[in-house]
Amino acid sequence: MTITGGVVAQEETVGPLLVSLEGEATLHFAGGRQYLDIIWDAVDGVAEQAEQAETADDRAVHWHQHIEYLPEDEYRSPNSVPLIIVADWPDGPMRAKH
């Protein structure tokens, strides 16, 4: 499922990172501060990779990172939904919104 134009909610709790969907357009993150940082480090990393793209060919690459539970993972909850963070280039010039 792709969420575009939705809402991201973050809740600091105790325990590993839990990624979940609330309704059809709310992506929810919960967990201890060190586990929530997994998400924000991934967002920063993908954005940095995309910003460093130097050519149109580089921009054709959809830079991304997977955030998902793997067996014996102590950082992510087994109840999490898989998440892929993607940096995508617009087809044309972006306009500033006021």
C-alpha positions as CSV (number, residue, x, y, z in Angstrom):
1,M,0.0,0.0,0.0
2,T,1.3,3.4,-0.9
3,I,0.4,6.3,1.3
4,T,0.6,9.7,-0.4
5,G,-0.8,12.8,1.3
6,G,-1.4,11.0,4.6
7,V,-0.3,11.7,8.1
8,V,2.6,10.5,10.1
9,A,2.2,10.1,13.9
10,Q,5.0,9.3,16.4
11,E,4.5,8.1,19.9
12,E,7.4,7.6,22.3
13,T,6.8,4.4,24.4
14,V,8.9,1.7,25.9
15,G,10.2,-1.1,23.7
16,P,11.2,-1.8,20.1
17,L,10.0,0.1,17.0
18,L,6.4,-0.6,16.0
19,V,5.3,0.5,12.6
20,S,1.6,0.4,11.9
21,L,-1.2,1.8,9.9
22,E,-4.1,3.5,11.5
23,G,-7.0,3.7,9.0
24,E,-6.0,4.2,5.4
25,A,-3.8,7.3,5.6
26,T,-2.0,7.4,9.0
27,L,1.4,5.9,9.4
28,H,2.1,5.4,13.1
29,F,5.5,4.9,14.7
30,A,5.9,3.9,18.4
31,G,8.8,2.8,20.5
32,G,11.7,4.0,22.6
33,R,13.6,7.1,21.5
34,Q,16.6,5.0,20.3
35,Y,14.2,2.8,18.2
36,L,12.3,5.8,16.7
37,D,15.6,7.1,15.5
38,I,15.8,4.1,13.1
39,I,13.0,5.8,11.1
40,W,14.5,9.3,11.1
41,D,18.0,8.1,10.3
42,A,16.6,6.2,7.4
43,V,14.7,9.2,6.1
44,D,17.9,11.4,6.4
45,G,20.0,8.7,4.6
46,V,17.6,8.3,1.7
47,A,17.3,12.1,1.3
48,E,21.0,12.5,1.4
49,Q,21.5,9.8,-1.3
50,A,18.9,11.5,-3.5
51,E,20.4,15.0,-3.0
52,Q,23.8,13.7,-4.1
53,A,22.4,12.5,-7.4
54,E,24.3,14.4,-10.0
55,T,22.7,13.4,-13.3
56,A,19.3,12.7,-14.8
57,D,20.3,9.0,-14.8
58,D,21.1,9.1,-11.1
59,R,17.7,10.6,-10.5
60,A,16.1,7.7,-12.3
61,V,17.2,5.5,-9.4
62,H,14.6,5.3,-6.7
63,W,16.7,5.6,-3.6
64,H,15.1,3.6,-0.8
65,Q,15.5,1.8,2.5
66,H,13.5,-1.1,4.0
67,I,12.4,-1.0,7.7
68,E,11.1,-4.4,8.6
69,Y,11.3,-7.0,11.3
70,L,13.6,-9.9,10.8
71,P,13.7,-13.0,13.0
72,E,15.6,-12.4,16.3
73,D,15.5,-8.6,15.6
74,E,15.6,-6.8,19.0
75,Y,15.2,-3.3,17.5
76,R,11.9,-3.7,15.6
77,S,8.7,-5.3,16.8
78,P,7.5,-8.5,15.1
79,N,4.0,-6.8,15.0
80,S,5.4,-4.1,12.7
81,V,4.2,-3.7,9.1
82,P,7.1,-3.5,6.6
83,L,8.0,0.0,5.6
84,I,9.9,1.2,2.5
85,I,11.1,4.8,2.6
86,V,11.5,6.1,-1.0
87,A,13.0,9.3,-2.4
88,D,11.4,10.0,-5.7
89,W,12.0,12.9,-8.1
90,P,9.1,14.8,-9.5
91,D,8.4,14.6,-13.3
92,G,8.7,18.4,-13.6
93,P,9.8,21.4,-11.7
94,M,8.3,21.7,-8.2
95,R,6.4,24.8,-7.3
96,A,6.6,26.4,-3.9
97,K,3.3,26.2,-2.0
98,H,2.3,29.0,0.3
